[in-house]
């Protein structure tokens, strides 16, 4: 199948095109070329599909393209890029990717939420930018950082989560408590002094 035929397929039947992705893994060179072509397309839907396709690449070739797509003018493309970066976290570039995803926490709420979900999948590699996010002036960033830290539940985040219990935002305080409860299911209450 060529790119034009597959493009017609996702325009007419997106679910069928999604189901067909598994057959494309046999030709990673072709798939990588499709991703690059689609990312240059003026249609934001095509660029979003490029992000989805990049997940099917067997190596890290798609990461640079996805990092560029995180800066796309269209929120649909930025969200697709964030989702794709979280779909198959790769440890080699994790700190750089986590930093780029953290920058998206200031985006439109639904794009920021997708970025936060992706960050949680990076685990320990995302801790430093997420802890920094707890000090951000924008409450949306603090809320999403606290939520991702709660999902990661790393002992390294303990001091930041303890401090976040004093945040002016109810949701930041809630997610800090969720994270502390995941770290110490019954004991953290006794640390409140």
MARSE-744606 format. One line per field, with one value per residue (C-alpha): x, y, z negated; residue in one letter; residue number from 0. Coordinates in Angstrom, 2 decimals, padded with zeros to 5 digits. Layout:
<vodos>
px = (X|...)
py = (Y|...)
pz = (Z|...)
romar = (A|...)
pake = (NUM|...)
</vodos>
This chain:
<vodos>
px = (000.00|001.31|000.87|-001.93|-003.97|-003.47|-004.35|-007.63|-008.22|-007.85|-009.95|-012.78|-012.40|-010.11|-010.81|-009.94|-006.74|-005.83|-006.42|-004.23|-001.22|-000.05|000.62|002.88|005.54|007.12|008.47|010.00|011.87|008.63|006.89|009.64|009.33|005.54|005.99|008.34|006.05|002.94|004.64|005.28|001.66|-000.37|-003.34|-003.15|-005.00|-002.23|000.41|-001.50|-001.61|002.14|002.57|000.42|002.40|005.71|004.80|004.99|008.65|010.87|013.56|013.97|013.78|010.44|011.49|013.06|010.02|007.73|009.71|009.25|005.54|005.21|005.74|003.16|000.73|-002.25|-003.20|-004.42|-000.90|000.77|-001.53|-000.84|002.90|002.67|000.60|003.09|006.07|004.31|003.14|006.65|008.94|012.58|015.08|017.98|016.39|014.02|015.31|015.19|011.74|010.43|011.61|009.84|006.65|006.76|006.78|003.41|001.83|001.15|-000.72|-004.48|-005.89|-006.58|-003.13|-001.54|-003.44|-002.12|001.41|001.04|-000.16|002.89|005.19|003.90|004.97|008.58|008.74|011.97|013.30|010.48|010.89|013.15|011.02|007.82|009.17|010.15|006.60|005.23|006.81|005.32|003.06|000.38|-001.93|-002.66|001.03|001.23|-001.92|-000.73|002.78|001.37|-000.91|001.96|004.18|001.39|001.17|004.94|005.07|008.84|010.49|012.61|009.46|008.65|009.96|008.22|004.93|005.15|005.68|002.84|000.41|000.63|-000.17|-003.03|-004.69|-007.01|-006.21|-002.45|-002.95|-005.22|-002.73|000.11|-001.88|-002.63|001.09|002.01|-000.65|000.78|004.26|003.20|-000.35|-001.04|002.05|002.35|-000.43|001.90|004.55|002.38|003.43)
py = (000.00|003.47|006.63|008.01|004.82|004.70|008.40|007.80|004.94|007.07|009.86|007.45|004.91|005.99|002.81|000.64|002.61|002.16|-001.59|-001.71|-000.20|-003.59|-004.68|-001.69|-002.81|-005.00|-001.95|000.47|002.41|003.08|003.94|006.39|008.11|008.34|009.92|012.56|013.29|013.56|015.81|018.32|018.18|021.40|019.38|019.10|015.77|014.36|015.62|014.05|010.72|011.03|011.13|008.02|006.25|007.08|004.76|001.85|002.55|-000.13|002.36|005.94|007.57|009.13|010.90|013.96|014.40|014.06|016.64|019.03|018.15|019.17|022.73|022.48|025.42|023.02|021.61|018.35|017.70|018.68|016.29|013.49|014.06|013.97|010.78|009.15|010.08|008.46|005.40|003.92|005.71|005.23|005.53|006.89|010.30|010.29|013.42|015.54|014.24|014.73|018.35|018.92|017.30|019.42|022.53|021.37|021.46|025.14|024.31|024.11|021.96|018.88|018.99|019.52|016.52|014.27|015.55|014.82|011.29|010.77|012.15|009.68|006.87|008.09|007.42|008.38|010.18|012.72|013.50|016.57|018.53|017.49|018.57|021.87|022.06|022.07|025.52|026.95|030.03|028.48|026.27|024.01|023.13|022.47|020.31|018.18|017.88|016.76|014.25|012.78|012.61|010.82|008.25|007.71|007.42|007.65|008.09|010.84|012.96|012.75|016.23|017.89|016.12|017.03|020.70|020.55|019.83|023.58|024.68|027.19|024.87|022.24|019.89|020.18|019.36|016.45|014.90|015.44|013.45|010.76|010.48|010.32|007.68|005.61|005.92|005.24|003.87|004.44|006.06|009.47|010.94|010.62|012.71|015.82|016.99)
pz = (000.00|000.72|-001.33|000.86|000.54|-003.23|-003.50|-001.66|-004.06|-007.21|-005.73|-004.90|-007.72|-010.60|-012.59|-009.61|-009.07|-012.73|-012.48|-009.38|-011.17|-012.41|-008.84|-008.26|-010.74|-008.08|-006.26|-008.77|-006.08|-004.25|-007.50|-008.51|-005.11|-005.57|-009.00|-007.62|-004.64|-006.80|-009.34|-006.54|-005.36|-005.72|-007.05|-010.88|-010.76|-008.57|-011.01|-013.92|-012.05|-011.51|-015.28|-015.63|-012.91|-014.57|-017.46|-015.02|-014.18|-015.73|-016.78|-017.97|-014.52|-015.29|-018.49|-016.86|-014.65|-017.67|-019.62|-016.70|-016.57|-020.24|-018.95|-016.13|-015.91|-016.06|-019.48|-017.92|-016.62|-019.92|-021.80|-019.31|-019.68|-023.48|-023.34|-020.96|-023.16|-026.11|-024.20|-023.99|-026.43|-025.50|-028.30|-026.24|-025.64|-028.61|-030.43|-027.28|-026.31|-029.86|-029.78|-026.44|-027.71|-030.88|-028.72|-027.33|-030.80|-030.11|-026.90|-026.42|-029.24|-027.11|-025.48|-028.89|-030.28|-027.50|-028.17|-031.90|-031.16|-028.94|-031.63|-034.19|-031.85|-031.98|-035.72|-037.47|-034.38|-034.64|-038.34|-038.12|-035.63|-037.43|-040.82|-039.21|-037.84|-041.40|-041.82|-038.62|-039.00|-036.75|-038.86|-035.86|-035.65|-039.39|-039.34|-036.44|-037.87|-041.22|-039.50|-037.48|-040.57|-042.42|-039.63|-039.60|-043.41|-043.71|-047.11|-045.51|-045.18|-048.90|-049.92|-046.97|-047.69|-051.37|-050.43|-047.88|-050.72|-051.45|-047.86|-047.47|-044.95|-046.38|-043.50|-044.00|-047.68|-046.75|-044.32|-046.79|-049.34|-046.74|-045.98|-049.65|-050.23|-047.38|-048.88|-052.47|-052.50|-056.19|-057.66|-056.01|-058.17|-061.16|-059.39|-059.30|-062.75)
romar = (X|X|X|X|X|X|X|X|X|X|X|X|X|X|X|X|X|X|X|X|X|X|X|X|X|X|X|X|X|X|X|X|X|X|X|X|X|X|X|X|X|X|X|X|X|X|X|X|X|X|X|X|X|X|X|X|X|X|X|X|X|X|X|X|X|X|X|X|X|X|X|X|X|X|X|X|X|X|X|X|X|X|X|X|X|X|X|X|X|X|X|X|X|X|X|X|X|X|X|X|X|X|X|X|X|X|X|X|X|X|X|X|X|X|X|X|X|X|X|X|X|X|X|X|X|X|X|X|X|X|X|X|X|X|X|X|X|X|X|X|X|X|X|X|X|X|X|X|X|X|X|X|X|X|X|X|X|X|X|X|X|X|X|X|X|X|X|X|X|X|X|X|X|X|X|X|X|X|X|X|X|X|X|X|X|X|X|X|X|X|X|X|X)
pake = (0|1|2|3|4|5|6|7|8|9|10|11|12|13|14|15|16|17|18|19|20|21|22|23|24|25|26|27|28|29|30|31|32|33|34|35|36|37|38|39|40|41|42|43|44|45|46|47|48|49|50|51|52|53|54|55|56|57|58|59|60|61|62|63|64|65|66|67|68|69|70|71|72|73|74|75|76|77|78|79|80|81|82|83|84|85|86|87|88|89|90|91|92|93|94|95|96|97|98|99|100|101|102|103|104|105|106|107|108|109|110|111|112|113|114|115|116|117|118|119|120|121|122|123|124|125|126|127|128|129|130|131|132|133|134|135|136|137|138|139|140|141|142|143|144|145|146|147|148|149|150|151|152|153|154|155|156|157|158|159|160|161|162|163|164|165|166|167|168|169|170|171|172|173|174|175|176|177|178|179|180|181|182|183|184|185|186|187|188|189|190|191|192)
</vodos>
